[in-house]
Amino acid sequence: MLRAMSTPDKPAEFPARPRILYLVAEDWSFWSHRLPLARAAHASGFEVVVATRVRAHGDLICNEGFRLVPISLERGGRNPVRDFFALAGLVRLYAREKPDIVHHVGLKPVLYGSIAAWISRRPAVVNALTGLGYVFLSRQWLARALRLCLGPLLRILLNRPGGRLILQNSDDARLLIEERLAAPERIAVIRGSGVDTSAFKPGAEAVGVPVAVLASRMLWDKGVGELVEAARILKTRGAPVRVLLLGNPDPENPASIPVNRLKAWHEEGVVTWSAYVSGMPEVLRRCHIAVLPSYREGLPKSLLEAAAAGLPIVASDVPGCREIAKPGENAILVPVKDAAALADAIERLARDAELRRRLGRRGREIAESQFAEEIVVAQTLALYRAMLGPSWASAAKA
C-alpha cells in the first residue's frame, strides 16, 4: 500500500519551506539515479515531491519521506491523445502543487514538464538531459523527423527566463550551443549522478577465468551487437575470457534488442546474458573488466560504478564515456562500432593481470576525487539555491 501519496482530488498543504518537484518518467530511474540528490534536498530543508510512473518502487520512494504522485506519462509513447492528456495532467499537477522549483529528468519530461511549467508559471525550472540519445543520434527516419519538429520547441523551452539546463559532459554542451538549442549561460555541466564510493569499492580480484561485463539496458546503441561480435572473435582465438551481458531490454526505446535475440546469443554460448539483478557491488566483485562500447553517452553510471569498484574499463572513444574512461590511466578506448578493436582491448586486459590492477587502482582514485555522490549532490544543491535566491535562505538550510 503506497503511503504519502498525493492524488488530483486531494490538494497538498503548502509548507513554509521550499518545495521541489522531480519529474522522472520511471520510478526505477528515479530510484537508481536521483535518490541521493532527493535525500540531500530533503535534508537541506526542501519538501520533496516525486512525480513518476509507478511500477515497483512506489513504497520505497514513500518510505524516504517524499510525497509520490503517480503520473501516466509514457516515456516511449507515440499516441498523441494519451500524450495530450498526460500533458494536461502535468499542468494541473504543477498548478496544484505550486513547486518553487521543478527538476525534469530525460527528454520527454523536459519537453512536457517545461510546457507545464510555462503554462502554470513556475518560476524556477531545471532541465536535465542525461545524454543525447535516440532522437539526437539515430539516422532512422523517425528520429530525423523528431529532431526537425523538436528543434524549434527545445530552442524556446531551454532558454526561458528562470531555467537552467544540466548536461553531463562538455561535448553535449558544445553540441547544443552549436545547434543554438541552448544559450551558454543557461547550461550547467554537472557530471553524472555520482557514485556511492562506500558501496562500490575494490576487493580482491575474483579467481578463475576473467569476466568482462557490460551492465546496461540492452540497446543496440549501447554497442551490444559489437560486443557480441567481439566475443565471437575472442572465442575463435581461444582467449581466456568470458563475456557477460547484464541488463534488461527497454521496449519503450526504439533501439531495444528483442529478448529472443538475447536468448539466442546466450544459447549460442558466445556470451552469457542475464537480466538485471540487484546487488551490483557484489556482481562487480565477481568481474574483472567493465565494457561499454556505446555510440554516445551522457555519463554512464555503470562505468562510474566499475571505476569505483576498481575495475579497468574498455569503452568507446565517444562523448560521455571519455568523462570517466581515461586512456592509459584507467581505461582502453576503442573506435566506435569496431568489434575487432574491442576484442583486442578485452583480450589484452584478460591476459594481463598486472595491467588490470594498475588501471583499476587509478579508476578508484578518479571515482573518489571527481565523481563521488557527495560532489555531484553539492553542485546540484548549489544550483538550486542560486535559482531560488537569498529570500529562501531561512527556509532551506545551507
LUMDOPA-473255 format. One record per residue: x, y, z of N, C-alpha, C, O in turn. Coordinates in pm, whole numbers, plus 50000, padded with zeros to 5 digits. Layout:
// residues N
XYZXYZXYZXYZ ...
***
This chain:
// residues 398
500854988150000500005000050000500885012350000501675014350092 500765020849896501595032649887501165042849992499975045450010 502145048550061501845058550161502335072150115503145073150023 501815082750179502225096450150502055099750003502875106949945 501005094649942500795096749800499725107449779498675107149842 500005117049689499035127349657498135122549544498545114249463 496945127649539496025124949429495475138049379495465147849453 494995138449252494445150749199493255155949280492975167949276 492565147349355491385151549429491725156349570490845160849643 492995155349609493375159249744494585168549738495725163949745 494345181449725495455190949716496355190249837495905188049949 497635192149814498595191749924498585205049998498305215549940 498905204450127499075216750202500465222450172501445214950164 500535235450155501785241650117502595245250241502115252850325 503795240150254504605242950372505335256250357505385262050249 505905260950467506685273150462508015270950392508565280250334 508525258850396509815255950333509625254250182508515251450137 510695255850104510555254649958510225240449916510635230849980 509475239349809509035226449758509715223849624509705232349535 510295212149612510905208049485510135196049432509805186849507 509865196149303509165185149239510065179049133510515185849042 510335166049147511115158649048510145151748952509265144348994 510325154348824509535147448721510475137948647511365142148573 510245124948669511075114448609510125104248548509115100848608 510435099348428509505090748356509195077848431508045073448433 510195071548492510015058348553510505058548698511515064748729 509775051648785510175051448926511525044748946512285048749034 511845034348865513145027848880514285037348846515355036648906 514055046348749515085055948712515335065948823516475069248854 514245070848885514425079749000515195072549109516125078249167 514815060149138515415052849250516905050249226517705051049318 517265047049103518655043249075519565055349053520775054449076 518995066649007519855077748968519645090749047520565098749055 518455093049105518175106049167517965105249317517815115549383 517955093349372517655091849514518615099649604518145106749693 519945098649587520845106149675520605121249670520685128049772 520305126349551520035140649538518765144549611518735154449683 517705136649594516445139649662516605138649812516045146849886 517365128849859517615127750003518335140250055517975145550160 519325144949981520085156650024519215169150021519315177550110 518355170449920517445181849914516505181850034516255192250095 515985170050067515085168750182515805172450311515265179450396 517035167650325517825170650446518175185350455518405190550564 518225192150340518565206250337517365215350361517505227550362 516185209650380515035217750412513965218250306512945224950326 514135211450194513125211150090512055200750121512345190150176 510815203950085509825193450075509975187249937510025194449837 510045174049930510325166949804509065160049755508445152249828 508685162949630507585156349563508145149149442508925155049366 507785136649422508265128749309507075125149222506155118249267 507095129749098506065126349000506665116748899507605120248829 506105104748892506685094448807505655083648779504625082848846 505945075448680505105063748656505515052948756506675048848761 504555048448835504865039348945504785024848897503755020448846 505865017848914505925003648879506224995549006505324989949068 507514995049042507924986149151508544993449269508884987149369 508715006749260509475013849362508635023949440509185032149514 507325023449425506485033349491506615033549641506815044149700 506525021949705506635021349850508015025849898508125032550001 509055022149824510405026249862510535041449860511145047249950 509975047849758510045062449748509275068849863509765078449924 508085063749893507295069250004508005067550137507945076350223 508685056350154509385053750280510535063350305511015064450417 510965070450201512025080450217511485093550276512265102550307 510165094550291509585107050339509225116750228508915128350255 509275112150104508875120449990507385118149962506835107649995 506745128149901505385125949853505455121049709506185126649627 504705110649681504725104249550503435107349476502345105549529 503565111949352502415114849266502515106049142503375108649057 501685095849129501735087549008501255095548886500285103048894 501945093848775501555100448650501485090048539501945078748554 500895094148427500685084848316501565088148196501295083348085 502605096148215503485099848104504275087648059505055082048135 504065083547933504765071947877506025076547807505985084147711 507165071647856508445075947803508555073447652509075081947579 508075061847607508185058647465506865059547390506765054947277 505865065447453504545066147391504505074947267505165085347262 503735070647169503585078547046502115081447015501775085346903 501265079547114499845082147096499575096747133499675100247250 499245105347036499095119647066497955122447163498015132147239 496905114247161495795116447253496245113947396495985122047485 496925102647418497425099547552498425110147598498405114347714 499285114347508500275124347545499605137647579500065144647670 498545141147509497835153547539497265152947680497385162647756 496645141747715496075140547849497165140047955496985145048066 498305133947922499425133848017499935148048041500215151748154 500045155847934500475169747947499475177848029499855185648117 498185175948000497155183048076497235179348224497045187848311 497525166648253497675162448392498845169248460498765172648578 499945171248386501095178048443500785192748471501215198148573 500045199048382499655212948405498845214148533499075223048614 497885205048550497075205348672497925202648795497765209048899 498845193048783499725189748895500555201848936500635204949055 501175208548841502035219948872501215231448931501665238349022 500005233448878499155244148930498715241049073498585250149155 498495228349103498045224449236499185224749337499035230149447 500315218849301501435217649394502205230749412502775233249518 502225239049308502965251649311504415249849359504835256549453 505155240749297506545238749341507385251349318507205258349219 508285253849411509185265249395510265262449291510805271549229 510555249649274511505245649171511075231949118510685223249195 511155230148987510875217148927512145212248859512895219948799 512375199348871513575193148813513115181848723512635171548770 513275183848592512845174148492514055165848448515125171348425 513875152748437514975143748401514595135648279513615128148282 515355137048170515075129648047514345138247945513705148247981 514435134347818513935142847711512435145447720512005156947713 511635135047737510185137147738509735144947862508925154147848 510215141647982509895150348096510355164648077509675173948120 511505166648014511965180247988510975187647898510615199147926 510545181147791509605187547699508265190347766507815201847771 507635179947816506285181447870506295189148001505405197248027 507305186548085507385193848210507635208648189507085216948262 508465212148091508745226248065507505233448013507275245048047 506725226647930505475232747882504525234848000503905245448013 504405224748086503535225848203504005237148295503195244648348 505325238248314505855248848400505595262648340505325272148413 505665263548209505405276148139503935280348160503645291748196 503045270948135501615273948147501245277348291500455286548315 501815269948387501465272048528502345282648595502195285348715 503255288648519504085299748565504965295948685505045303248783 505605284648673506575280748776507855288748754508325289848641 508415294348862509495304048844510865298048817511695304448753 511135285848864512475280048852512385265948796511725257348853 513045263748682512955251048612514355245848585515175252648524 514625233548631515875226648600515555215548501514735206748530 516175215948386516015205448285517315197548277518375203248249 517225184548299518415176048297518305166048183517425157448183 519195167248087519295157447979520465148248012521605152748023 520165135548028521175126048074521985120047960522675110047978 521885126047844522605121347726521775124447603520555125147610 522445126147493521735128847367521535115447298522385111047221 520415109147326520175095347285519555093947149519945100747054 518565084947139517985080847011517585092446924517925092746806 516865102146979516345113246898517465121146835517345125446720 518555123246907519655131346857520645123546772521325129246687 520745110346795521825102646734521415093746619522195091646526 520195088446624519795078546525519615085046386519245096746374 519895076946284519665081546146518355076346090518045078645973 517575069446172516285064646127515365076446097515515087346153 514405073946007513535084845964512745090746080512505102846083 512335082346176511555087246288512375097046372511885107546411 513635093446399514485102246479514735115346405514735126046466 514945114646273515165126946196513935135846199514045148046212 512765129746188511525137546192511345144146328510925155646338 511655136546433511525142046567512495153746589512135163746650 513725152346538514685163346553514185175846482514305186946534 513615173946365513115185346288511985192346362511895204646362 511125184446426509975190146497510365196046632509865206446673 511265189146701511585193046838512565204646847512595211746947 513375206746743514385217146747513845230846786514315236646883 512865236046712512325249346748511715249746887511865259646959 511025238846926510405238547058511455238447168511335245747267 512495230247152513565229947252514255243547262514625247847371 514425250147149515105263147149514355273047238514965281347304 513035272047239512225280847324512265276347469512515284347559 512015263447491511845258447628513145258747708513125261447828 514275255947642515545255147715516145268747744517155269747814 515545279247691516115292647709515165302247779515355314447774 514135296747845513205305347917513865311748039514725305548101 513465323948073513975330048197513655321248316512565315548326 514595320148407514405311848526514735297248505514555289148596 515195293648386515505279648358516995277048349517755285748307 517405265048388518785260648371518765246548314517875238648343 519765243548234519895230548169521115223548225522235228748216 520915211748284522035203748333522395193448227521555185648183 523665193448186524205183348096525335176148168525945181548261 525615163948123526575155648196527985155948138528905150548199 528165162148023529515163147969529615175247878528615180147826 530835180047859531055192347782530805190447633530515200147563 530905178047582530625175647441529155178347410528845184547309 528255173747497526845176447477526555191347486525765196647408 527205198147580527015212547592527455219647465526755228547416 528595215747411529095222047290528145219747173527895228847093 527615207547162526715204447051525435212847059525005218446958 524835213847177523595221447189523825236347167522955243347115 524995241247206525315255247180525505257647030525015267446975 526235248446964526465249846820525165249046741524995255946641 524235240646787522935239446720521965250546764520825251046718 522435259146851521635270546901520355265946970519325272646964 520455254547035519315249547112519335254747255518285255447319 520505258247305520615263347441521725273747446522805271847389 521465284647516522465295047534523485290747639523125283947735 524755294547620525795290147715525475293547860525755285547950 524895305347883524635309448021523515301448087523325302348208 522765293648008521705285248064522205271448104521485263948170 523435267948065523925254248080524815252948203525685261248229 524575242348279525475238248387525915223948359525075215048346 527205221748349527725208148329528005202148467528945206048536 527175192548504527345185048629527475170448590526545164648534 528605164648618528975152048554528335139948622528875134448718 527185136248569526535123948611525705125348737525455136348785 525305113948788524525113648912525375109049029524865107049140 526685107249006527585103449113527555088549141526725081149088 528475084249224528575070149261528835069149411529585077149468 528225059349472528405056749615529725049149633529775036949616 530765056449668532085050249678532225041549803533205034149816 531275042449896531315033550011530705019849978531095009750037 529765019549885529155006849844529965000149734530164988049735 530425008149639531245002949528532705005549563533175016949559 533424994949597534814996349636535594983949595535014973149579 536884985449579537694974149531537774963049635537654965449756 537984951049586538234939549671539284930849604539814934449499 539564919649662540484910249600539904905349467538714902349458 540724904649365540224900549235539714886149240540334877349300 538564884049176537964870749175538874860949102539534864449005 538904848649151539714838249087538944832548969537724834148958 539674825848880539024819548766539204827348637539954837148632 538514823048534538604829448403538094843848413537014846048469 538834853648363538374867448370537014869448305536704863548201 536204877848368534864880848319534814895448277535134904348356 534414897848153534204911448101532704913948099531964906648033 532244924148171530814926348188530374939448124531014949848142 529274938848051528564950748006527264951348086526384942848070 527154961348173525954962948256525204975248209525624986548233 524074972948143523294984148090521964978748040521734966648039 521094987947998519934983447923520414977047793521424981247736 519694967047749520104960047627519584967547505518494964747454 520384977247460520074985747345521164984347241522344982647274 520774984947114521764984247007522784995547021523974993446998 522315007747058523255018847062524135019047187524925028247206 524005008947272525005006647377526174998447324527124995747398 526114994547197527204986647139527124971947172528134964847165 525944967147210525794953047247526114943947130526784933747146 525624947647012525894939446893527374938346864527864927546830 528094949246877529534949046854530254940546959531224933746928 529764941047083530394932847186530164918047160531064909947184 528994914447113528754900347079529684895946967530244884946972 529854904446867530774901046759532214899946811532954891046770 532594908846902533924908046963534074894947041535134888747041 533004890747109533044878147184533264866347091533964856747125 532664867046972532884856346874534354855846832534944845046820 534934867546810536344868346773537214862346884538124854446858 536914866147007537684861047121537564845947134538514839047171 536374840847105536164826447115536984818947011537564808447041 537044824246889537834817646785539334818046818540074809146777 539774828146890541174829246930541504820447051542674818047080 540474815847120540714808447243541154817447356541884813047445 540734829947353541134839547457540524835647591539374831247596 541284837147700540804833047833539904843747895540314850947986 538684844647846537764854947896536334850447871536034843647773 535444854447960534024851947944533314865447937533604874348017 532384867047843531674879747824530264878547881529514869547845 529934887747971528644887748039527854900147999528334911348014 526634898247948525694909147923524714909248040524024899448065 524664920348111523824921248230522864933048216523274944648224 521594930148195520614940848183519384936248110519354925548049 518354944648117517074941648055516914949247925517494959947908 516124943947832515704952047717514854963647766514394963847880 514644973347679513824985047712512814986947600513064994547507 511674980147606510704980247495510244994147454509794996047341 510335004047545509895017547509510955025347434510715036647392 512125019547419513195025847342513275019247205513365007047198 513245027047096513295021046962514545012846936514555004446845 515605015047014516845007646994516924994947079517984988747088 515834991047142515834979347229516104966547151515604964747040 516874957747211517184944747149516134934747194515874933447313 515514927547100514474917947138515004907047231516164903047222 514144902447319514524891947413514954879347340515904872647381 514254875947231514614863647160516024864347101516704854247090 516464876447064517844877847015518824875847129519834869047112 518554881447245519434879647360519514864947401520584859847432 518354858247400518344844047434519114835747332519794826147368 519014839647204519744832247100521254833547119521984823747105 521714845647151523144847547178523584839147297524644832847294 522754839047400523074831247521523164816347488524094809447531 522184811447413522154797147379523284793447284523754782047284 523704802947203524844800547114526124798147195527034791347148 526164803747315527324801847401528424811947381529494810647440 528174822047298529214831847273529264842147385530334847447416 528124845047447528054853847563527094847547664526324838547631 527164852547786526164849147887525294861347908525804872247938 523984859747891523064870847915522244868248039521704857348058 522154878348124521324877548243520554890548258521094901348235 519284889548296518504901448326519134908548445519864902648524 518824921448456519394929448565519054923348700517944918648723 520014923648788519804918948925520234930049020521074938348986 519664930149140520094939649241521434934949298521894923949271 522034943649377523304939949438524474941249342525324932349336 524524952249267525614954149171527004954449234527944949649171 527184959949355528534959349413529084945149420530254942749391 528234935649460528674921749469528914915949330529864908349310 528074919349233528264914649096529624919049043530354911048985 529964931849063531224937049011532424930649079533494929549019 532254926349204533364919549273533684906049210534774900649230 532744900649133532984887949065533454889848921533684880048849 533614902448879534044905448742535444911348741535974915048845 536034912048624537424916348610537584928548518538534936148533 536664930348425536764941048325535364946648302534404938948291 535224959948296533954966348261534024970948117535014976848074 532954968248042532934971447899531694979647868530604976747916 531864990047785530724997747734531085003547598531635014547591 530794996247489531115001147355529985009747297529575007847182 529495019147376528325027247341528635036847226529785040347202 527575041147157527735050747048527835065047100528465073547036 527225067747213527335080747280526635079547414525665072047428 527135087047515526555086647648526445100847704527025110347652 525675101847813525735113847895526935112547987527965118947967 526775104048087527895099348167527425086248229526615086448321 527915074948180527335061948217527595058148361528735057148405 526505055948435526615052248575527305038748591528005036448690 527115029848494527745016648504529275017748506529935010048575 529825027248431531275029048431531745036148557532845033348606 530935045148611531285051348739531365040648848532305040448928 530385031748849530385021048950531565011748930532185007349027 531875008648805533004999748777534315006048821535164999348880 534495019048792535715025848834535835026048986536915023349040 534735029049054534775029249200535095015549256535735014449361 534655004949186534924991249230536324986549191536694975249221 537084995049125538464991549091538614982748969539594975448957 537624983348876537734975548753538314984048641537974995748629 539194978248560539634985248439538474985848340537564977648345 538534995548250537414998348160537864996948015538965001047978 536984991047934537104991647788535844998647738534734993947763 536025009847668534865017647626535135023947491536285025047446 534055028147426534175035447300534735049347326534485055447430 535495054147230536065067547239535015077647192535115083247082 534015079847278532875088547242532565097547360532985094847473 531805108547334531365117047445530655108847552529965099147523 530845113047675530235106047788531155095447844531525096047962 531525085747763532465075547809533815081747843534465077747940 534235091647764535535097947787535605105447920536705108147969 534455108847978534465116048105535055107648217535735112948305 534805094848215535285086048322536355076448274537205072248354 536355072748146537325063148092538495070848032538395076347923 539605071148104540785078848064541835069248007542375060848080 542135070547877543085061147815544465061947879545005072747902 545005050347908546325049647970546305051548120547295048848186 545175056148175545055057848320544225046648382544715038848463 542955046148341542095035648396541335028048289540475019848320 541665030748161540835025148055541605023447925542665029347904 541035015047840541435014147700540235018747618539145013047629 540425028947536539355033747450539525028047310540645026547261 538405024647246538435018847112537505026747021536575033247069 537745026246891536835033146799535415027546808535215015646831 534445036246791533055032046800532715022346686533185024146574 531915012346716531435002246621532564993846561532444989046448 533664992146634534814984546585534974972046671535644972346774 534354960946628534354948646706535764942846720536094937446825 536584943946616537934938246621538784945446726539464939046805 538724958846725539474966546825538964963746965539734963247061 537664961946977537054958647106537584945147157537924943647274 537634935347067538164922147105539624923147147540024916847245 540414930847075541844932347109542004938247249542824933447327 541214948647281541344955247411540944945847524541624945247627 539844938647506539394929347610540424918247630540734914647744 540954912947520541944902147532543214907047602543804899847682 543624919247570544824924547634544664925047785545584921247858 543524929547832543294930247976543104916248036543534913548148 542444907547962542214894048013543524886648037543624878548129 544524889447955545804882347965546814889248056547884883648082 546504901248104547494909048179546894913448313546274924048322 547074905348416546504908248548547104920848609546404928448676 548394923148586549034934948644548474947748581548274957648650 548214947548451547604959048385546204961548441545804972948463 545464950848463544134952448522544224959248657543454968448687 545164954948739545294960648873545694975348867545184983648943 546624978548776547094992448768545985001748722545765012348782 545274997948616544175006248567543055007048670542435017548687 542794995848738541734995748838542025005148955541135012149003 543285005249002543645014249112543435028849074542925036649153 543845032348952543675046248907542205049648890541795060948919 541395040048843539975042548829539325045748962538475054648971 539715038749067539195041549200539555055649243538715062749299 540775059849219541195073349255540355083849182539945093849242 540115081649053539315091248975537885091749028537315102549042 537325080249056535945079849106535825087349238534885095049258 536765085149329536695091749460536875106849450536185114349519 537785111249365538145125449363537225133849275537125145949295 536555127649178535775135549082534295131949073533485140449035 533935119649107532575115149078531805109749198530735103949181 532325111549318531615106849436530275113849448530145125549411 529265106749498527915112149509527885125849575527195134849529 528635127349683528565139849759529025151749677528565162949700 529935149549582530405160349496529295164849403529015176849392 528655155349335527595158549240526385164549312525795174249264 526035159049426524905164149503525155178649545524265187049533 526355181549595526675195149639526565205049523526065216149542 527025201149406526945210049290525495212949252525145224249217 524645202749259523245204649221522495212849325521685221349288 522735210449453522095218449557522505233049547521695242049571 523765235449512524215249249494523455255949380523135267749387 523175248349275522395253649163520975257149210520445267749175 520355248249288519015251049341519005264149419518155272749397 519965265549510519985277349596520175290149515519555300449543 521035289349413521255301149329519985305049254519715316849236 519215295049211517995297749136516895303449227516125311949184 516825298549351515795303149443516115316849502515205324449537 517395319949514517765333149562517835334149712517465324749783 518315345549761518555347349906517285347349990517345345050111 516125349949928514885350450007514555337050070513775336350165 515155325950016514895312750071515965308250170515965296850216 516885317250202517995313250288517515308150424518115299050481 516435313950475515945309750605515065297450597514785290950698 514615294150473513725282650457514485269950426514165259250479 515475270850340516295259350305517635260550371518355270250348 517995250950452519255251650527520435251050431520405243550334 521455258750459522645258850375523385245750391524425243750328 
***
